[in-house]
Amino acid sequence: MQRLLAVATMAAACLIAVPAQADMDSVFSNTVVSRYPDGGWVKHWFNRDGTYAAQFSDGRRLSARWQVNGERVCLTHIRPNMLIPRFCTTMVDADVGETWQSRDPLGRRVQNVLIAGREP
């Protein structure tokens, strides 16, 4: 159970991978992939209707609602339930193929990339 909550929290933390407001259209038709040093990954999909989905390398899935709040993107209605009911993080400006580093809630480094297309 603790592992599941930690993984769900990590997925939400990877939202730093979301392009900035001016380029939000690019994320709707593409996939954000967050890669961990241990080989694990999380794929993130943001939909125009405010829904969000994530898939982990081990097959688990996460869903939520997203909204932009100033310079931040926030997740709510996260399923399965997490320790936190809402998670917000600063957005970054990214183009397809661009990579950048961030950290998950446990302080571990993750490398993010915006991949062309809605990769399953």
C-alpha positions, -999 to +999 in steps of 0.1 A: +000+000+000+028+024+009+046+016-024+014+023-044+009+057-027+046+066-033+043+057-070+011+076-074+027+106-058+057+103-081+034+104-112+019+136-100+053+151-094+063+145-130+038+171-140+066+195-141+069+181-176+038+200-188+046+227-214+039+263-203+004+279-209+013+294-243+022+260-256-005+239-238-019+228-272+013+208-278+007+186-248-028+176-259-016+158-290+016+144-275+029+123-246+050+134-217+074+106-206+092+107-172+121+084-169+137+073-136+174+062-131+162+027-122+146+022-157+111+029-146+089+054-165+056+072-164+036+083-194+014+113-190-016+124-211-034+157-208-068+161-225-085+193-236-115+184-215-095+187-183-089+150-178-055+135-171-042+099-173-009+083-165+005+048-170+035+034-151+061+010-165+046-017-143+012-013-159-005+007-131-027+037-141-036+070-125-063+094-135-072+129-124-086+163-134-062+191-143-064+228-145-040+257-150-037+280-120-015+309-129+020+295-138+011+261-123-008+231-133-029+213-106-043+178-104-074+171-084-098+141-081-067+118-083-075+081-086-065+059-070-065+082-040-032+096-029-020+110+004-027+145-010-061+155-025-045+182-048-011+185-064+002+216-081+035+222-098+052+249-120+049+244-157+079+246-180+082+256-217+091+225-238+090+215-274+086+180-288+118+161-283+131+184-256+142+169-223+147+184-188+154+172-153+131+175-123+126+157-090+098+136-076+083+142-041+109+118-027+137+139-040+147+115-068+158+128-101+136+122-131+143+131-168+112+142-187+107+143-225+078+155-247+073+128-273+054+134-305+020+117-306-002+100-281+020+070-274+000+043-256 
